[in-house]
Amino acid sequence: MNRRISIAARIAAGTAGGYGVAALVAVAVACWWPADRTQASVAGTLAALLAWPAIVMACFHAGSATRAWAGLGGTAIVLLAAAMGAGWRP
């Protein structure tokens, strides 16, 4: 893969994919947080804001753009399963 295309794919993975996974982090944390809904929502949002930069860095640390997207997909599946296991329905 061309170097510029690989970098563009990682940028897309870090921004768009990272946003999606961070949103799932917020949902999963909010569903599993043992407090009322307001505090759980705040905790989920704060966890997502901490997770997003780490996700972006992981996308650029991955060996290729394919691995970055695969890592995002696997993480999204795990977080979606955790949220749905807590009773969340999309």
N, C-alpha and C positions, 0 to 999 in steps of 0.2 A: 504494500500500500504506500502511496506517495506520502512523504513526510507531512506536507501541508494538509492533506486530507485526513491523516491520522490525528494531527493536532486539532483540526476542526471537529472531528468526531469526538475527541476527548472533551473539548469545550462544550459541545452539545450534551455529552453524557454528564458532565459536571453541573451544568446549569439546569437543563430541562429534567434529566434523569435524577439529579440530586434534589431538585425541588419536589419531584414526585415521591422519592424515598423519604425525604424529610417530612412530607405531609403524612406519610404512613407511620413514621415515627411518632408524630403528634397524636395520631388516632390511636395507635397501639398503647402508648403511655397513658393517654387519657382514659382508655378503656380499663386498663389494669391498675390505675392509681387508686389506692384505698382511701378515698376522701369524697367529699361531695362533688357534684359535677363542675362547679365553678373552679375549685382548686385543681381538679383533675385536668380541666381544659388549660389552665395556666401552666401547669406542670408539663403537659404535653407540648405546648407551644414553646416553652423554654428548652425542652429537650430537643425539639426539632431545630431550633436556632443554634444549638450547640452541635448538632449532628451534621448540618448542611456543610459547614466548612471542612469537616473531616471527610465527608463524602466527596467533595470536590478535590481535595488533596489525594484521596485514594484513587480517583479517576486518572489523575496525572501520574500517580505512582505505578499504576498497572503497566504491565509489559506491552500491551497493545490496546487499541480502541475496542477490539472484540472482547478482551478480558474485562475492560472497564464496564462495558454494557452487560456482559454476563454476570459480573459481580453485582451490578445494580438490580438486574432481574432476579437473581437469587435472593438478595436481601429483601426485595419487594415482596417476593412470595412468602418468605418467613414472617415478615411483619404483617402481611395481610392475613396469614393463618393465625398469628397471635391475636390480632384484633378481632377476627371472626370467632376465634375460640372464646373470647371474652363477651361475645354477644353482639358485636357490631355488625350491622348489615349495610352494605353500600346502597 
